């Protein structure tokens, strides 16, 4: 059996990643594809729980570089224990955040460092990285309605993160595509489905 495809969704908080992942999952299942949906950071490991407590402001503030190193450690574990086995069993793994998040949310002067840190066989290369380009005001409003903001969900940090995604796309050599996140969820989902079909991922 051919190994499945790893499709990663990236974007600032409130960009609609979770919604679009679920819509793509449902579409792929209708197409008789087996799908696993997963996300980072993890919430069922010691490292993942430390990250969660830190970004939700439940523990002492951590140095930004140290925090992103934790994300990388969590990613290595998740890649080896969850994603890699899933790709042997499923047609698609849909991942909410991956390498692009760490590189883009890291302090700008540390992006090169974190790009190099990801150059290990322990972290898989995605088959496609979908970056949702959503208006920052709209993203902030969505976060406000959900009531689950974290330390990255300020307008300034979102702006820097978008710049980080542009840097990541240029330097990572990953297969990235920006998807217009404007409009209703069905319109955005259609853009994603068209991209999947254009790349021949459905066989």
PyMOL commands that set and color helices and strands:
alter all, ss='L'
color gray80, all
select helices_A, chain A and resi 17-30+46-55+64-89+99-105+108-117+136-146+155-171+185-198
alter helices_A, ss='H'
color red, helices_A
select strands_A, chain A and resi 5-10+35-39+92-96+128-133+176-180
alter strands_A, ss='S'
color yellow, strands_A
deselect
rebuild
show_as cartoon
